[in-house]
Amino acid sequence: MTTVADQDSSSHLRHRLAMPADRLDQINAFLLDPEARIVNDLLAVVARYGSTDEINRKAREAGALPALLDRVRTASPDYFADLEWLAEQRDRGAFVSIADYRRAVLGDRLDSMTFDDALAVTLEVSALQYFPWAIAAARRAIADRSLLPGRWIRVRKMNEQEVDGDLAAVAAAMQIIGASVVETLDTKGTDGSNIHLNGPETITGYFGGVGQPNDHALRWVDEYLHYYTEFGVRQVLNVNPGTVLAAFLLYRLGVDIEFKVSVFMGTDNPFSGLWLLMAARLLAREDGSTPLVGLNWSNSVDNPTLEIAAQIRKALGLEDAVRFEHHITEGYRSIVRQPYDRRAELLDLADCVPNISAKHEGGDPPADAARPHPSDILDYFRDKAEVIASGDWDALRYNFMDKLDATNHTARALTEHGLSFVAARNLHR
């Protein structure tokens, strides 16, 4: 039993946590110091691309759908024809509507049910490595009246997809279907910069977080600004505390960057979540906006951790801004113990925690395990030419389709429980 004395003691201790305003003054003084080399180095990278207004203007122009389509038409005529087809199918209403989908799942039960869209779970799939897979997914969604997700993650090498046309084609496709997309920059510690990493046999190099040592945080900013201004790539994966801070500072400077924190950051308890969300609030712009739009929690988190973190997020005014992204399925190989299936936990979470997404990085474990080539996280780091030469192209495509099946199984489970979801908004109205 808690006594009055216990409460007084607890209150006394709690007040010790308040941070004096002069500490913030010290931090501001350092950031504004003309001799602060770390800030000077960041400003020098930004200056190479012009003023922040110029940078954002270039990005808006490069990322506009007509500009992307012009780029695809010139570089990849076959992809352009696919995008025209996709837009035509969208315009003629070829994809199942949300109402028709619910009717197909629930039948007459639908008439007595209501859905709270304020708690809608975003359907998410990872990773869309190649543009043709998106078109194959669209064709199948039309044929079997299934859903395309509202959020797609990509982990393909940026330079490779810039050259072969996938980068612009996927960006255009996502605008056509009404979905968000996240790219993963090449400067991510697996490029030889981190001496602890030399393939899976040195995986212990990840224990301290994915390395982006020395000047690689600045290289990451440089790479981001290249793809932002040239292709309009706005939202990227973030895997390292240094580049997370660099992205916050870039946003404060005026660049309209958006990022999601990767599962590889290892945000796996409420205190690590509080640390990150505190930074998002402290480094928000004057209008309260933040570049942190997604937080992909560690695969280890349980529902109480997400519920506690949701309380933090709401208290800091970030509930609408920062999506909690939670793995429902994971790659069958090279990342977690299997079977890994968090769908039942999602159903308990989805009726009380808003702004979450259900991420599917593997097929449902029984289906994935039965494949001759189960999904493998290490496949993300392979060159396209090597995938084709090895004969694994079709196997990886099947893996991706299994992930879409898992996504649809989650949508069905949510629907059966009277819970709402977000699919590709321009297709499933």
N, C-alpha and C positions, 0 to 999 in steps of 0.2 A: 504493500500500500504506500502510495506517494504522499508524504506529509507536506505541510506548508513550508517547513524548513527545507525539505528537499527541493521544492519548487523555487524557493528564494535562491538556493545555492545554484540551481540550474540556470536561473535567470542571470545571476551574477556572472557565471561562466560564459553564457551566451554573449553577453555584452563585450567580452574580451575579443570577440571575432570582428567587431566593427573596425574598418580600415580608416585610419586618419587621412584627411584630405591632403595633407602635405606630402604623403607618399605618391599620390597621383601627380602632384606638382613636380616632384622629382623626375618622374617618368617623362612628363611633358617637356621638362627642361632638357632632358637628354635627347628626346626625339627632335627638338627644335634647335639643338646645338649645331652650328655650322661645321664643327669639327667631328661630329658623330659619323665615323667612317661607314658604319653599316647602312645608315640612311643615305649618305652620299652615294654609295655604290648602287643602291636601289634606284635613286633618282637618275643616275647616269644611264641605267638600262632603259628606263622609261623615256628619257630625253631622246634616245635614238629613234623613237617612233613618233615624236612630235608632242604637242600638248595633249592633255587628257581629252579635251574636246575633240581634237583631231583624231585621236586614237578611237574614240567611241564612234565618231562619224564614219571612219573607214570600216569599222566592224559592222555597223548598221547596213552600210551599202553592200559590203561583201557578203553578208549573211542574209540579205533579202532574197526571197524565193526566185524572182526573175533573174537575179545575178547568178545564183547557184545553177539554175536551169541552163542559162547561157554557157556556163562553164562546162556542164555535163554534156550539152549538145555538141560542143566543140571537141571535147576530149574523149567522150564515151557515147557514141550515138545509140548503141544498144541499150545502155542504161537510160538514156533520155526517152527512148520508146517505152521502157518499163515505167518510167515516172509518168508519162502521159497516160498510159493504161491505168495506173494507180489512181490518178486524179479523176479519170473518167468513171471508174468504179465507185469512187467516193461520191461523185456528183449524181450518179444514178441510184444511189442508195442500195448498193449491192451487199453491204455488210449488215449483219443483224443489228437491230436497234436494241437498246437496253430493255425496253418494254417487252419486245418479242422474246428476247433471251430469258427474261424472268418468267414469262408465260411458259416457255418450253421447259424450264426447270421445275416450276411450281404447279403448273396447271391451274385448277380452280382455287388452290390455296392462295394464289396471288391476290384474289379479290378481298381477302380479309387481312392482308399484310401491309405495313407501311415501312418505308426505308428512309433512314436518316442520312441524307447526303453530307451533313456536316461531319460525320464520322466515316466517310467513304475511304476505303483502303485503296491506295494506288497499286495497280498491278504492274510488276516490274520484272524484266528478264535481263539476264546477263550470261554471256556477252554476245552481242551481234557483231561478229567479226567481219562479215563480208556482205556487201549490198545484195547480191543475188538471193541470199537467205531471207531478206526482208520481203522480197517479191514472192518467193515461194511460200512464205508464211501468209501473205495476203491472199494468195490464190487458194490456199487451203482453208483460210478463215471464211472465204466466200462459199466454198464448196460444202463445208460441214457446219456452217452457221456458228462458228466459234469466235473468240475474241482476240484482238491484238492488244497488247499491253499499252498502258498510258505512259510508261517510262522504260527506256532502253539504255543499257550500259554497254560501252565499247572498250576493249582493251587491246585493240590492234595497234601495231606500230604506226605512228603518225606519218613518218616519212614514206613508208611503203604505200599506205592508202592515199596519200597525197598524189603520188606518182601514177597509180593505176586508176584513179578516179572515184574510188569508193567514198572518200571523205566528203566530197561535195554531193554525191548522189544520196548518201545516207542522210545528210543534213537536209536536203530537199525533201526526201521521203518523210522525214519526221514532221516537217511543216505541213505536208499534204495530209497526213493522217491525224495530226493534232496530238503529238506526243513529245515529251521532253527526252533529250538525249545527252549523255555524258561521255566525253572522250578522255582517254588516258594519255598524258604526254609521255614522250620517250625519255625525258630526263627524270627517271624514277629510281635510280640506284641499282637497277639491273643492267645498266649500260656499261659496266666495267668501272664505274666510279667508286663503288663500295668494295674495298679489298676483302671484305668478309664473305662476299657472295661470289660463287663460281659454279652456279648450277645447284641442283637439289642436294648434292653431296655436301654442300656447305650451308645448309639451311639454318644452322645456328646463327648465322649472320643476321637473321631476321629478329632475333630475340630482343634486340635493342630498338626495334622499329626499322622500317625500310630505310636504308641509308641514302642520303643525298648530301654527301660530305663537302666541306670546304666551300668552293664557289658554286656548287651545283644548285643551290637555292636560287642564285641569281640567274643561272642558265635556265632553270625552270621558268622563271619570270620572263626571260627573253623568248623562250620557246612559246610560252602562252601568248605573248603579245604578237608573235609572228602569225600564229593560227587565228588569233582573234581578229587581227586587221586584214588578213588575206582571205579567210574563209568565214569569218563571223562566228567561229567557235567560241561560245561564251561560257559553257559549263564544263568543268573538268574535274577529274578525280584528284584527290589530295591525300598523300600517304605519309607525310613527314611533318613533325611539329614546326620545323623551320619554314617550309613552304606554306603551311597553314598561316603562320604569322605574316609571311611575305604577301600572301593573298589578302589578308585583312588590311595590311598597310596599303597595298595597291588600290583597294577599294576606297580607303580613306582619301587617297590622293585624287580620286575621281574616275578611275577606270572601272567600268561596269562589269567586273569579273563576277562569276558565280562558281562555287565549287561545292563538292560533296566530300566528306571525309570517308576514306576507304575503310573497309573491314581490317585491312592490314595495319591501320593505326593502333588497333588493339584497344579500343574504347570499350572496356568490359565491366565497369562498375559505376555506381552513381557519382562517385567522387571524380573519376576521370571525365564523366559527362559534365559535371558542374564546372570543372576547370575550363573545358572547351566552350561551354555556353557563356561563362563569365567573360571570356575573351571576345566572344561574338557581341556581347552587350557593350563591353568597354570600348570596342573598336568599331561600333556601328557608326554610320553617318549621322548627321544632325537630325535627319528625318526618322531615325530609328532603324533604318534598313541595314541588312547585313548581307555579305556575299555568301555566307554559309547557308546553303539551301537544303543540304541533306547530310545526315549523320548515320553512316552505316555502322551499326554496333557490331562488336565481336560476336562470333558464333556462340560464345559461351554464355551470353546474357540470358537471364530468365525474366519472366513477366514482372515480378516485383521490382527489378532494376529498371525496367522501362517505365513502370508506373511512377516510381520515385523521380526518374529523370523527367517525366512529363510534368510533374509538379514544379520542378526547377524551371523547365522551359516556359511554362505558363507564367510563373512569377517574374521572369525576366522579360516578358513581353515578346517571346519568340515562338509562340505556339503556331501561328500561321506561317511563319517564315522558314522554320527549320523542320524538315520532314525527317522522322525517324525511319530508317530503312533497315528492315530485319530479314535475314535470310530464312526462308521457309524450306528451301532445298539447297543443297550445296553440291559442288563438283564431287563426283563419286571417288575420284582419286586425288591424292597429293595435297589434301587440305584438312579434312575432318575425319573423325571416326564415323563409319557408316553402320547401320542406316541412320541418316540424319533427316528428320521430317518434323517441322515445327508447326504444322498446319493447325493442329488441335489447340495449341497455345495461342495462335493468332486469333482464333475464334473467341477465346476468352478475353483477349486484349482489345479487339476491334470495337467492342460496344462501349468502351470507356476511355480509350486514348485516341484523340484525333490526330490527323495528319501523319499517318504512318504508311509505309509501303511494304508490300509483300514481295520480297526479292527471290527470284528463282534462278539459281546458278547451276542447277542440276535437274535431271528428271526425277520423278518419284523413284525412290531407291530400288524397288523391285524391277521397274522397267529399265532403269539405268544399269543395274547389275547384270541384266540379261543381254546387254549389247556386247558384241565381240570387242568393241572399243568403248568402254564406259567413259563418261565425261571426265576430263582431266584438266585441272587448273594449269598445268604446265603447257598444255596445247596453246594457251594464249600467247606464249612467247616464241612460237615457231614462225618462221618465214612462210609466206604464202607459197612460194615456189617449192619449198621443201615439203609442205603439206601435200601439194599436188603430186610431186615426184614420188612420195612415199606410198601413194594410193589411199591416203586417209581423208581425202576431201569429202567423200560421201559419208564416211563415219562421223566426221565432225558436224556435218549438216544434220545427220540424224540426231546427234546429241542436242543440237540447238532445237530441233523440233520437239524432242522430249521435254526440254525446258518449257516450251510453249504449252505442251500438254499439261505439265505440272501447274503452270499459271492458270490455265482454264479449270483445272480441278479445284484450285483455290477459289476462283470466282464462283464456281458452282457451290462449294461448301459455304462460302459467305452468303450467297443467295438463299440457300436452304435454311440458313439461320436468321434470315431477315436483315442481313447486313449489306451495306452498299459498297460499291467499288468504283474505281476510275479506270476505264479502258481508254483506247485511242479516241479522243473526244470528237474528232471530225468524222469518224467512221461509225461509232456506236452512239447514236444520239438518243 
